[in-house]
Amino acid sequence: MFITSKIWVSNMNYERATASIDESLDKLGTDHIDLMLLHQAMGDYPGAYRAMEDAYKAGKLRAIGVSNFYPERLVDVAALAEIPPAVNQIETHPFRQQDAAHAVMAELGVVHEAWAPFAEGQNNIFANPTLAEIGSQYGKKPGQVILRALIQKDVVVIPKSTHRNRMEENFDVFDFELSEEDLATFSALDDGTLPRIFDHYDPKVVGWLLRDMVKQQIGGGSLY
Ligand SMILES: NC(=O)c1ccc[n+]([C@@H]2O[C@H](COP(=O)([O-])OP(=O)(O)OC[C@H]3O[C@@H](n4cnc5c(N)ncnc54)[C@H](OP(=O)(O)O)[C@@H]3O)[C@@H](O)[C@H]2O)c1
């Protein structure tokens, strides 16, 4: 078991993040969490990051990191933090492979973790003919090709399934290796046409999250 949790935007300052880490430990019934992430680069995230650093020093968190921190935000936190982020979890799947963001993470020594490696099933991903064609050479399914290709690109994958047989299928990706040619074919699936699942660059989407969701959760007021 490797337990990861995230600090949500409504807890994005020092005091709230400190309390939310203790609440997570309490709810999970454990004295430490393996990896804690800041969910978004929104609100007083430097304050929340300091709360994670203190919890790390206290042994409550074994590793700390961030999620949805695009390169300029990641450089900000990585440059100024006392304990650099170990991981950045961002939307990554065949149609959005995030090669540019990956290069920045590699330079900073931050592990790239993919959320929604199957694009949450969008774009008919499990019936994609290119993935099926690659998989047929190795006796593997499209989903397994995706996981294997991302792993070979040094991306940590966290596919989600509510079905036991699919979980087993998703684990069964360590007995084959895609060729350079197949990896190049996989990489070409990212043609930039699929809309982002969550668009952090769209002010409307960000405003909706902060004003409509987070303000309601904290009962108005300020996180600063
Ligand atoms: N940091 C963030 O902002 C953020 C945002 C979104 C998600 N996440 C995290 O990312 C992880 C996974 O993301 P996700 O659930 O959004 O998307 P995902 O893993 O890309 O896709 C999950 C979907 O794929 C299906 N699936 C899984 N394995 C399959 C298989 N072998 N064959 C066919 N269908 C399969 C699942 O259906 P069944 O369940 O019916 O099998 C489910 O509908 C989760 O841990 C989530 O918490 C993080």
The ligand as an SDF file (V2000), in Angstrom:
LIG
                    3D

 48 52  0  0  0  0  0  0  0  0999 V2000
   -5.0270   15.8320   -9.3440 N   0  0  0  0  0  0  0  0  0  0  0  0
   -6.1530   16.0180  -10.0080 C   0  0  0  0  0  0  0  0  0  0  0  0
   -6.5870   17.1600  -10.2350 O   0  0  0  0  0  0  0  0  0  0  0  0
   -6.9130   14.8370  -10.5060 C   0  0  0  0  0  0  0  0  0  0  0  0
   -7.9790   14.9960  -11.3940 C   0  0  0  0  0  0  0  0  0  0  0  0
   -8.6550   13.8670  -11.8620 C   0  0  0  0  0  0  0  0  0  0  0  0
   -8.2670   12.6060  -11.4520 C   0  0  0  0  0  0  0  0  0  0  0  0
   -7.2270   12.4830  -10.5710 N   0  0  0  0  0  0  0  0  0  0  0  0
   -6.7970   11.1340  -10.1160 C   0  0  0  0  0  0  0  0  0  0  0  0
   -6.3680   10.3520  -11.2110 O   0  0  0  0  0  0  0  0  0  0  0  0
   -6.6410    8.9590  -10.9680 C   0  0  0  0  0  0  0  0  0  0  0  0
   -7.3010    8.3250  -12.1620 C   0  0  0  0  0  0  0  0  0  0  0  0
   -8.0580    9.2220  -12.8480 O   0  0  0  0  0  0  0  0  0  0  0  0
   -9.5410    9.0900  -13.3650 P   0  0  0  0  0  0  0  0  0  0  0  0
  -10.3290    8.1210  -12.6070 O   0  0  0  0  0  0  0  0  0  0  0  0
  -10.0580   10.4800  -13.4150 O   0  0  0  0  0  0  0  0  0  0  0  0
   -9.3640    8.6100  -14.8730 O   0  0  0  0  0  0  0  0  0  0  0  0
   -8.6950    7.3710  -15.6420 P   0  0  0  0  0  0  0  0  0  0  0  0
   -7.9190    6.4940  -14.7510 O   0  0  0  0  0  0  0  0  0  0  0  0
   -8.0620    7.9690  -16.8250 O   0  0  0  0  0  0  0  0  0  0  0  0
   -9.9950    6.6030  -16.1830 O   0  0  0  0  0  0  0  0  0  0  0  0
  -10.8560    5.9120  -15.3510 C   0  0  0  0  0  0  0  0  0  0  0  0
  -11.9040    5.2800  -16.2610 C   0  0  0  0  0  0  0  0  0  0  0  0
  -11.3140    4.2230  -17.0430 O   0  0  0  0  0  0  0  0  0  0  0  0
  -12.0470    3.0110  -16.8410 C   0  0  0  0  0  0  0  0  0  0  0  0
  -11.0500    1.9210  -16.8480 N   0  0  0  0  0  0  0  0  0  0  0  0
  -10.0270    1.7250  -15.9890 C   0  0  0  0  0  0  0  0  0  0  0  0
   -9.2940    0.6680  -16.3360 N   0  0  0  0  0  0  0  0  0  0  0  0
   -9.8670    0.1440  -17.4480 C   0  0  0  0  0  0  0  0  0  0  0  0
   -9.5630   -0.9550  -18.2830 C   0  0  0  0  0  0  0  0  0  0  0  0
   -8.5050   -1.7400  -18.0520 N   0  0  0  0  0  0  0  0  0  0  0  0
  -10.3750   -1.1960  -19.3480 N   0  0  0  0  0  0  0  0  0  0  0  0
  -11.4470   -0.4040  -19.5970 C   0  0  0  0  0  0  0  0  0  0  0  0
  -11.7990    0.6530  -18.8420 N   0  0  0  0  0  0  0  0  0  0  0  0
  -10.9920    0.9320  -17.7700 C   0  0  0  0  0  0  0  0  0  0  0  0
  -12.7470    3.1740  -15.5140 C   0  0  0  0  0  0  0  0  0  0  0  0
  -13.9410    2.4410  -15.5190 O   0  0  0  0  0  0  0  0  0  0  0  0
  -14.3290    1.4010  -14.3430 P   0  0  0  0  0  0  0  0  0  0  0  0
  -14.0910    2.1060  -13.0280 O   0  0  0  0  0  0  0  0  0  0  0  0
  -15.7660    1.1410  -14.6290 O   0  0  0  0  0  0  0  0  0  0  0  0
  -13.4540    0.2000  -14.5370 O   0  0  0  0  0  0  0  0  0  0  0  0
  -13.0370    4.6900  -15.4880 C   0  0  0  0  0  0  0  0  0  0  0  0
  -14.2270    4.9770  -16.2050 O   0  0  0  0  0  0  0  0  0  0  0  0
   -7.4980    8.9140   -9.7160 C   0  0  0  0  0  0  0  0  0  0  0  0
   -6.6530    8.4980   -8.6620 O   0  0  0  0  0  0  0  0  0  0  0  0
   -7.9370   10.3490   -9.4980 C   0  0  0  0  0  0  0  0  0  0  0  0
   -8.0470   10.6920   -8.1290 O   0  0  0  0  0  0  0  0  0  0  0  0
   -6.5360   13.5630  -10.1110 C   0  0  0  0  0  0  0  0  0  0  0  0
  1  2  1  0
  2  3  2  0
  2  4  1  0
  4  5  1  0
  4 48  2  0
  5  6  2  0
  6  7  1  0
  7  8  2  0
  8  9  1  0
  8 48  1  0
  9 10  1  0
  9 46  1  0
 10 11  1  0
 11 12  1  0
 11 44  1  0
 12 13  1  0
 13 14  1  0
 14 15  2  0
 14 16  1  0
 14 17  1  0
 17 18  1  0
 18 19  2  0
 18 20  1  0
 18 21  1  0
 21 22  1  0
 22 23  1  0
 23 24  1  0
 23 42  1  0
 24 25  1  0
 25 26  1  0
 25 36  1  0
 26 27  1  0
 26 35  1  0
 27 28  2  0
 28 29  1  0
 29 30  1  0
 29 35  2  0
 30 31  1  0
 30 32  2  0
 32 33  1  0
 33 34  2  0
 34 35  1  0
 36 37  1  0
 36 42  1  0
 37 38  1  0
 38 39  2  0
 38 40  1  0
 38 41  1  0
 42 43  1  0
 44 45  1  0
 44 46  1  0
 46 47  1  0
M  CHG  2   8   1  16  -1
M  END
$$$$
